[in-house]
Amino acid sequence: MEFILTDKLAIRRAKVTDVPLILSLIKELAEYEKLSKDVHATEKMLKESLFGKKKYAEVLIAEYNGEDAGFALFFHNFSTFVGKPGIYLEDIFVRPQFRGKGIGKSLLLELVKLANERNCGRIEWAVLDWNEPSINFYKKLGAVPMNDWTVFRLTEAQIDKLSAKE
């Protein structure tokens, strides 16, 4: 499925053959966020998680003039308060040479359309505190920061450690 937005911009759902591209974009995003050391994903892991028996996430790919320009990786969550599924946007990234062309906004708007089609109650994501360009971009779209919430995380090592205590 491909969404042609302009004569230059197309957004499509990722295919299994896009796994190398997806990993490359993840690594580029991690470099931008100064988190390259935290990337442990492999093509094999992504293939299984995105296109295996149980699909844990989905990916939209943006192409500009036929070149791979960016991506959005997302998955469903559920809001007990809203009583509906939601979408969690794990990553959105546009390569630097393609920024300022409306690609990020188009990726988000395609995600909004999917959320609407799937009867989702909300779309949520996190952004690094120092990433002012992204924060300003999201605010211009009408997104509201959730300043009253603190994000917590258990890493794989912590999960293993806690599981061993049972």
Buried (B, 14 or more C-beta within 10 A) or exposed (E): EEBEBEEBBBBBBBEEEBBEBBBBBBEBBBEBBEEEEEEEBEEEEBBBBBBEEEEEBBBBBBBBEEEBBBBBBBBBEEEEEEEBBBBBBBBBBBBEEBEEBBBBEBBBBBBBEBBEEEEBBBBEBEBEEEEEEBBEBBEEEEBEEEEEEEEEEEEEEEEEEEEEEE
